[in-house]
Every structure is written in C-alpha cells, then in structure tokens.
Amino acid sequence: MSTPGEKAIALAQGLIRCPSVTPKDAGALDVLIEPLKKARFVCDRLTFAEEGTPTIDNLVARMGDGPPHLCFAGHTDVVPPGDDQLWSHPPFAAEITDGVLYGRGAPTRARSPASRAAAMDYAKAKNREIEGTISLLITGDEEGPSINGTKKVLKWMEQNGLKPDHCIVGEPSNATALGEVIKIGRRGSLNGRLKVSGQQGHVAYPHLAANPVKGIIEVLAKLYDTPLDYGSAHFSPSNLEVTSIDVDNPATNVIPASAEAKFNIRFNDRQRPDGLHTLLHEEISQTLAGTELKFTLDFDPPGDVFITEPGALDALLSEAVNEITGKTPTLNTDGGTSDARFIKDYCPVVEFGLTTETIHKADENAKIADLEQLTAIYRRFIERYFEAFAGNPDGR
C-alpha cells in the first residue's frame, strides 16, 4: 500500500503532465477530482466568467461538516514554459531524475497533491468521522488576472455555508530549505505610470526645446534615492522598482516630446495607496519645479497589504514543521503576491509550501524528499488543528 507521500508524488506527476497554462485547465482538475471522489470527498466544479476575461474552472472539494473548517488553497494553472530548448527535461513530462521532479509549476503544483494526500490519510484514520470540515480550494487563474478564481469561489463558499475558519495557502514559502519560513502576510502592490511632457526640437538647438528624458531621469533617480520607509515589525522596507522607460523615438537627432515610465511599489503596513499617491506626486512636483516640463501620474487599483497576526494557527503549523524537519520556521511577509490577499477577508490565512529556488525558471523542479516531508507536515498539522480547534473554531 502506498504512503501519503508516494500518493502525492504520483498525483503531482499527473498534474505536471497537464499543460494548464493560464487560463487553460487541460485536464488538471480531473486529475484531482477522480481520486477525491473515490475517497468520498464532495466535489463542486465551479466555472466562473466575466466579460472581457477568460472563463475559469475551479474546484471545491470537502469532507466533513460544520466547524472547525480548515481549508487548503492552491492553483493548477502555470506560466508558459518559454523556450523548450532551455529545458534539459521537457516542461510537461514530469520526469524524476536523482530524486528531483522536473516540470513547469513543480513547486506549486505539488502542494495540492500534498494537502490532498494528507487530508485523505487523516480522514481514513478517523474513518471519515472528522470533527469539522477539511476542504481544498483549487483555482485555475492564480497566475493570470485572478478575476474568475479564488475571489469568486470564496464568495460561493460563503453563500453556501462553507466559509473556512482558517486557511493554509501552499505557495512556495522557503528560500532554500523546507521548514525555514511561514508567511503570515504579504506586502501590497501598486503599479504606476509616469508621463513627463516637454517640447520637441532639434538636438543641435536644445535651448529651443525642453527635453522630457532629462526630467524623467531626474525624477526616477530622486524616487530611487528617497526611502519610502524603513520597514516595520513584520515587514521589510517598502520599495519602488522601475519596470519600463519609453520615449518611442526612432530618430537620433530629435528631442522627443514626451517620456513615459512604468513602476511598481511593494509596500508594507506603514503605507497606504492614497498616501503613496500623494507622496509621489509631491516628490515629482518638487523635482520638476522651475522647468518647462509637465507630468501626469496614473495608478492601477492596488493589491493591499495584509498580515495575519501571530497566534494559534502559525504556532500549530510551526510545531508540525519542527516535528517533521527539526527546524523552527521564522515568520515573515517577503515575496510577491498570492491568492491569500483574497482569503484574508474571510478567515486567518498563512502560507507554507516548498522552496522558491526554481519557480518560473527553466528546469523548474521540486525535490522528492521535500514533497514527502511537506505531505507529512500537512498531515501532522491537520491532526494538531482538529485537536486544538474542535469545539472552538473561533479560537485564534
């Protein structure tokens, strides 16, 4: 009889073999649904659509009833593999070599099999008499616009009396070794566009023109040189990164009329989007004061900062991690964004998964030993969770 870890490995290979590049499902949900139904999980396949966005298939699988309700959240979609020639193992072959599983999305696709195998093993040990509910929330657009996925699934769960009490998101959380880090929040994300306008002219007569390139360089240098803050108790300093500069000027002897830049700010809990809007507008106004240059500054809707205050949830997970790996994970909020930004509006959420070393790279991979340990950690955590929260789902 195969172990939970072995089941997770086989399931991870099945998922990797599905070329489910956002928004395509490519059979990925079926890979999960079949064994879950055999294990008597109730499976709801939810399809959501919105004008101007791709239609997305999602899954909610659950066992048990009532509180406490523990949810494991993940996604089956992946980013494109890029140039196949850069891969020494085909991106969708799920090859295992020297104890390493190769494939696009291996570190992220492995968490659904790990949590599924752990949940099934716990249910089997309890003869499916769970004192509460275990659920899996799986979406197909985490790597995409995130419009028809987790956000709408959570609303459906709430409307159907299935709102979780706590959630674990299985995004890769460790830099180099399993057990290093539990993420208890994420920085906010703000995309902006700056356009500086001047006066077009001949490069031989700069006094008859106003070069916006000089202005935008000075502005961006000032923004880079001015710290937004110095961090907080659980967050690193907010930072601004320029992602694009464009003047759309093919000529070498013409001063352009305008220059544009795109940038992103990852901000901590000392900042708010409207405050950043005001701060940047003031900095740019001061830098360009006394020149003939004008500017416009626009922002996309932000992804806000959030934190799950340290408490029982991360403590139980830390105990399980320590028991399996011997490590005591630190709590941090580094990295990019995830669907936890939606889940935090419904229940406390933390993130714990495999390592980030190869994510989105060619030859993306996950160590078999890590996948087996992750399954064991989830299994032990589930047991500790229901011991701690049975009869007290609102405990923190």
C-alpha positions as CSV (number, residue, x, y, z in Angstrom):
1,M,0.0,0.0,0.0
2,S,1.5,3.4,-1.0
3,T,2.2,6.0,1.6
4,P,0.6,9.5,1.6
5,G,3.9,10.9,0.3
6,E,4.0,8.4,-2.6
7,K,0.4,9.2,-3.5
8,A,1.3,12.9,-3.5
9,I,4.3,12.3,-5.9
10,A,2.2,10.3,-8.3
11,L,-0.6,13.0,-8.2
12,A,2.0,15.8,-8.7
13,Q,3.3,14.0,-11.8
14,G,-0.3,13.8,-13.2
15,L,-0.8,17.5,-12.7
16,I,2.5,18.5,-14.3
17,R,1.6,16.4,-17.4
18,C,-1.3,18.7,-17.9
19,P,-0.2,21.8,-19.9
20,S,-2.5,24.0,-17.9
21,V,-1.0,27.4,-18.9
22,T,-3.5,30.1,-17.6
23,P,-6.4,30.1,-18.5
24,K,-6.4,26.5,-19.8
25,D,-7.3,23.7,-17.5
26,A,-6.0,21.0,-19.8
27,G,-7.4,18.2,-17.6
28,A,-5.7,19.3,-14.4
29,L,-8.9,19.4,-12.3
30,D,-9.9,15.9,-13.4
31,V,-6.6,14.6,-12.2
32,L,-7.6,15.9,-8.7
33,I,-11.3,15.2,-8.8
34,E,-11.2,11.4,-9.6
35,P,-9.2,10.3,-6.6
36,L,-11.0,12.8,-4.3
37,K,-14.4,11.3,-5.3
38,K,-13.1,7.8,-4.7
39,A,-12.1,9.0,-1.2
40,R,-15.7,10.3,-0.7
41,F,-14.9,14.0,-0.9
42,V,-17.8,16.1,-2.1
43,C,-16.5,17.9,-5.2
44,D,-18.0,21.0,-6.7
45,R,-16.6,22.1,-10.0
46,L,-17.3,25.8,-10.3
47,T,-17.0,27.7,-13.6
48,F,-16.9,31.5,-13.5
49,A,-16.9,34.0,-16.3
50,E,-16.9,37.8,-16.7
51,E,-17.0,39.9,-19.9
52,G,-13.5,40.6,-21.2
53,T,-11.8,37.9,-19.1
54,P,-11.2,34.2,-19.7
55,T,-13.6,31.6,-18.3
56,I,-12.1,29.7,-15.4
57,D,-12.8,26.2,-13.9
58,N,-12.3,25.9,-10.2
59,L,-12.8,23.2,-7.6
60,V,-14.0,23.0,-4.0
61,A,-13.6,19.5,-2.5
62,R,-14.7,18.9,1.1
63,M,-15.2,16.2,3.7
64,G,-16.9,16.5,7.0
65,D,-19.4,19.1,8.1
66,G,-19.6,22.2,10.3
67,P,-16.8,23.9,12.3
68,P,-13.9,24.0,12.6
69,H,-13.4,24.3,8.9
70,L,-9.8,24.0,7.7
71,C,-9.2,24.9,4.0
72,F,-6.1,24.3,1.9
73,A,-5.9,26.7,-1.1
74,G,-3.9,26.3,-4.3
75,H,-4.0,26.5,-8.1
76,T,-3.4,24.3,-11.1
77,D,-2.5,26.9,-13.6
78,V,1.1,27.7,-14.6
79,V,3.1,30.3,-16.5
80,P,4.2,29.5,-20.1
81,P,7.4,27.3,-20.2
82,G,9.2,29.6,-22.6
83,D,11.8,28.2,-24.9
84,D,11.8,24.4,-24.7
85,Q,15.4,24.3,-25.7
86,L,16.3,25.9,-22.3
87,W,14.9,22.8,-20.5
88,S,17.0,19.7,-20.0
89,H,13.8,17.9,-19.0
90,P,10.6,18.5,-21.0
91,P,8.4,21.0,-19.1
92,F,5.3,18.8,-19.1
93,A,6.9,15.4,-18.9
94,A,7.1,15.2,-15.1
95,E,10.4,13.3,-15.2
96,I,12.1,12.2,-12.0
97,T,15.9,12.2,-12.0
98,D,18.2,11.7,-9.0
99,G,15.3,12.3,-6.6
100,V,14.1,15.5,-8.3
101,L,10.7,16.0,-10.0
102,Y,11.1,18.3,-13.0
103,G,8.3,20.3,-14.7
104,R,6.6,23.6,-15.1
105,G,5.0,24.5,-11.9
106,A,6.5,21.7,-9.9
107,P,6.9,23.6,-6.6
108,T,3.4,25.0,-6.8
109,R,1.6,22.0,-8.3
110,A,3.0,19.7,-5.6
111,R,1.1,21.4,-2.8
112,S,-2.3,20.3,-3.9
113,P,-1.3,16.7,-4.0
114,A,0.5,17.1,-0.7
115,S,-2.6,18.6,1.0
116,R,-5.0,16.2,-0.7
117,A,-2.9,13.1,0.3
118,A,-2.6,14.4,3.9
119,A,-6.3,15.2,4.2
120,M,-7.3,11.8,2.7
121,D,-4.9,10.0,5.1
122,Y,-6.4,11.9,8.1
123,A,-9.9,11.1,7.0
124,K,-9.0,7.4,6.6
125,A,-7.5,7.3,10.1
126,K,-10.7,8.9,11.5
127,N,-12.9,6.5,9.4
128,R,-14.1,9.8,7.8
129,E,-15.6,10.9,11.1
130,I,-14.0,14.3,11.2
131,E,-14.9,16.7,13.9
132,G,-15.3,19.6,11.5
133,T,-14.6,20.1,7.8
134,I,-11.5,19.8,5.6
135,S,-11.7,21.5,2.2
136,L,-9.5,22.1,-0.8
137,L,-10.0,25.3,-2.8
138,I,-8.3,25.0,-6.2
139,T,-8.4,27.7,-8.8
140,G,-7.2,28.0,-12.4
141,D,-6.2,31.6,-12.7
142,E,-3.8,32.5,-9.9
143,E,-1.1,33.1,-12.4
144,G,-3.5,35.2,-14.5
145,P,-5.9,38.1,-13.8
146,S,-7.3,36.4,-10.7
147,I,-10.8,37.5,-11.5
148,N,-12.8,34.3,-12.0
149,G,-11.0,32.2,-9.5
150,T,-10.4,32.3,-5.7
151,K,-12.2,35.6,-5.2
152,K,-15.5,34.2,-6.7
153,V,-15.0,30.8,-5.2
154,L,-14.8,32.3,-1.7
155,K,-18.0,34.2,-2.3
156,W,-19.7,31.0,-3.4
157,M,-18.4,29.2,-0.3
158,E,-19.7,31.9,2.0
159,Q,-23.1,31.8,0.2
160,N,-23.3,28.1,0.6
161,G,-22.4,28.0,4.3
162,L,-18.8,26.8,3.6
163,K,-16.8,29.8,4.8
164,P,-13.5,28.5,6.2
165,D,-12.4,29.2,9.8
166,H,-8.7,29.0,8.8
167,C,-6.7,28.5,5.6
168,I,-3.3,27.3,4.5
169,V,-2.1,28.5,1.1
170,G,0.6,26.2,-0.3
171,E,2.6,28.7,-2.2
172,P,6.4,28.1,-2.0
173,S,7.5,29.9,1.1
174,N,11.0,28.7,1.8
175,A,14.1,30.2,0.1
176,T,16.5,27.2,0.2
177,A,15.2,24.5,2.5
178,L,11.8,23.2,3.6
179,G,10.9,24.4,7.1
180,E,12.6,27.8,7.0
181,V,9.6,30.2,6.7
182,I,5.9,30.5,7.3
183,K,4.4,33.6,5.6
184,I,1.9,35.4,7.7
185,G,1.2,38.3,5.3
186,R,2.1,40.0,2.1
187,R,3.2,43.4,1.1
188,G,0.8,45.5,-1.0
189,S,1.4,46.1,-4.7
190,L,0.9,49.3,-6.6
191,N,1.5,49.8,-10.3
192,G,2.0,53.3,-11.6
193,R,2.7,55.2,-14.9
194,L,4.5,58.5,-15.1
195,K,4.4,60.6,-18.3
196,V,6.7,63.7,-18.5
197,S,5.9,66.1,-21.4
198,G,8.3,68.7,-22.8
199,Q,8.9,70.4,-26.1
200,Q,10.1,68.6,-29.2
201,G,13.1,70.0,-31.0
202,H,16.4,69.5,-32.8
203,V,19.2,68.2,-30.7
204,A,21.5,70.9,-32.1
205,Y,19.3,73.6,-30.6
206,P,18.4,72.3,-27.1
207,H,17.6,75.8,-25.8
208,L,14.7,75.8,-28.2
209,A,13.3,72.6,-26.7
210,A,12.5,71.0,-23.3
211,N,13.8,67.5,-23.1
212,P,11.5,65.3,-21.1
213,V,14.1,62.5,-20.9
214,K,16.3,64.6,-18.7
215,G,13.3,65.3,-16.5
216,I,12.1,61.7,-16.2
217,I,15.7,60.5,-15.3
218,E,15.9,63.1,-12.6
219,V,12.5,62.1,-11.2
220,L,13.3,58.4,-11.2
221,A,16.7,59.0,-9.6
222,K,15.0,61.0,-6.8
223,L,12.4,58.3,-6.2
224,Y,15.1,55.6,-6.0
225,D,17.2,57.7,-3.6
226,T,14.3,58.6,-1.3
227,P,13.4,55.8,1.1
228,L,9.7,55.2,1.4
229,D,10.1,53.9,5.0
230,Y,12.4,51.6,7.0
231,G,10.2,48.7,7.5
232,S,8.0,47.6,10.4
233,A,7.8,44.8,12.9
234,H,6.8,42.1,10.4
235,F,7.6,43.8,7.0
236,S,10.7,44.8,5.2
237,P,11.0,48.4,3.8
238,S,8.7,49.4,1.0
239,N,10.5,49.6,-2.3
240,L,9.9,51.1,-5.7
241,E,11.2,49.5,-8.9
242,V,11.1,51.0,-12.4
243,T,10.0,48.3,-14.9
244,S,9.9,50.3,-18.2
245,I,11.1,53.6,-19.7
246,D,9.9,54.5,-23.2
247,V,10.2,57.6,-25.4
248,D,9.0,56.0,-28.7
249,N,11.6,57.9,-30.6
250,P,13.3,56.2,-33.6
251,A,15.3,59.4,-34.5
252,T,18.7,60.2,-33.2
253,N,18.6,64.0,-33.8
254,V,15.2,64.8,-32.3
255,I,14.5,65.7,-28.7
256,P,11.2,63.8,-28.0
257,A,8.0,65.5,-26.9
258,S,7.4,63.1,-24.0
259,A,8.9,60.2,-22.0
260,E,7.0,57.5,-20.0
261,A,7.9,55.2,-17.2
262,K,6.2,52.3,-15.5
263,F,6.9,51.3,-12.0
264,N,5.8,49.0,-9.1
265,I,5.8,49.7,-5.4
266,R,5.7,46.8,-2.9
267,F,4.6,48.5,0.3
268,N,4.3,47.5,3.9
269,D,1.8,48.2,6.6
270,R,3.3,51.7,7.2
271,Q,1.9,52.8,3.8
272,R,-1.5,53.1,2.1
273,P,-2.1,53.5,-1.6
274,D,-3.6,57.0,-1.3
275,G,-0.7,58.1,0.8
276,L,1.7,56.8,-1.8
277,H,-0.2,58.7,-4.5
278,T,0.2,61.9,-2.6
279,L,3.9,61.3,-1.7
280,L,4.9,60.6,-5.3
281,H,3.0,63.5,-6.7
282,E,4.8,65.8,-4.3
283,E,8.2,64.4,-5.0
284,I,7.7,64.7,-8.8
285,S,6.3,68.2,-8.5
286,Q,9.4,69.3,-6.4
287,T,11.8,67.7,-8.8
288,L,10.4,69.3,-11.9
289,A,9.7,72.7,-10.3
290,G,11.3,75.5,-12.2
291,T,11.4,73.6,-15.5
292,E,9.1,73.8,-18.5
293,L,8.2,70.1,-18.1
294,K,4.7,68.8,-17.1
295,F,3.7,65.4,-15.9
296,T,0.8,63.1,-15.4
297,L,0.7,60.2,-12.8
298,D,-1.7,57.3,-13.0
299,F,-2.2,54.2,-10.9
300,D,-3.8,50.8,-11.3
301,P,-6.1,49.5,-8.5
302,P,-3.7,48.3,-5.8
303,G,-3.3,44.9,-4.1
304,D,-3.4,45.9,-0.4
305,V,-1.0,44.9,2.3
306,F,-2.2,42.4,5.0
307,I,-1.0,40.4,7.9
308,T,-2.4,37.5,10.0
309,E,-1.2,38.4,13.5
310,P,0.9,35.6,15.0
311,G,-1.3,33.2,17.0
312,A,-2.5,29.7,17.3
313,L,-2.6,29.0,13.5
314,D,1.0,29.7,12.8
315,A,2.0,28.1,16.2
316,L,0.4,24.8,15.3
317,L,2.0,24.8,11.9
318,S,5.4,25.7,13.4
319,E,5.1,22.7,15.7
320,A,4.3,20.4,12.8
321,V,7.2,21.7,10.8
322,N,9.6,21.3,13.7
323,E,8.4,17.8,14.3
324,I,9.0,16.7,10.8
325,T,12.0,18.7,9.8
326,G,13.7,19.7,13.0
327,K,13.6,23.3,12.0
328,T,11.8,26.2,13.7
329,P,10.4,28.4,10.9
330,T,10.6,32.2,11.1
331,L,7.5,34.3,10.3
332,N,7.8,36.8,7.5
333,T,6.0,38.6,4.8
334,D,8.5,38.7,1.9
335,G,7.9,37.9,-1.7
336,G,5.3,38.7,-4.2
337,T,1.5,38.4,-4.1
338,S,-0.8,35.4,-3.8
339,D,-4.5,34.5,-3.5
340,A,-4.1,34.9,0.2
341,R,-4.9,38.5,-0.4
342,F,-8.5,37.4,-1.1
343,I,-8.7,34.8,1.6
344,K,-7.7,37.2,4.4
345,D,-11.1,38.9,4.0
346,Y,-12.8,35.6,5.1
347,C,-10.5,34.0,7.7
348,P,-7.0,33.9,9.1
349,V,-4.6,32.7,6.5
350,V,-0.9,31.7,6.4
351,E,1.3,30.3,3.7
352,F,3.6,27.3,3.7
353,G,5.0,25.3,0.8
354,L,8.1,24.2,-0.9
355,T,11.1,26.3,-1.9
356,T,11.3,29.2,-4.3
357,E,14.7,28.4,-5.8
358,T,13.4,27.4,-9.3
359,I,10.0,28.9,-9.6
360,H,9.2,30.2,-13.1
361,K,12.6,29.1,-14.3
362,A,13.6,26.6,-17.0
363,D,14.0,23.2,-15.4
364,E,11.7,24.2,-12.6
365,N,11.7,21.4,-10.1
366,A,10.9,20.0,-6.6
367,K,12.9,17.6,-4.5
368,I,11.0,14.3,-3.9
369,A,12.2,14.3,-0.3
370,D,10.7,17.8,0.2
371,L,7.4,16.7,-1.3
372,E,7.3,13.7,1.1
373,Q,8.1,15.9,4.0
374,L,5.6,18.6,3.0
375,T,2.9,15.9,2.9
376,A,3.9,14.7,6.4
377,I,3.9,18.3,7.7
378,Y,0.4,18.9,6.4
379,R,-0.8,15.5,7.8
380,R,0.6,16.3,11.3
381,F,-0.8,19.9,11.2
382,I,-4.3,18.6,10.3
383,E,-4.2,16.4,13.3
384,R,-3.0,19.2,15.6
385,Y,-5.5,21.6,14.2
386,F,-8.6,19.5,14.9
387,E,-7.2,18.6,18.4
388,A,-6.9,22.4,19.1
389,F,-10.0,23.8,17.4
390,A,-12.6,21.1,17.9
391,G,-15.4,22.8,19.7
392,N,-13.6,26.2,19.5
393,P,-13.4,27.2,15.8
394,D,-13.2,30.9,16.6
395,G,-10.0,30.4,18.7
396,R,-7.0,32.3,17.4
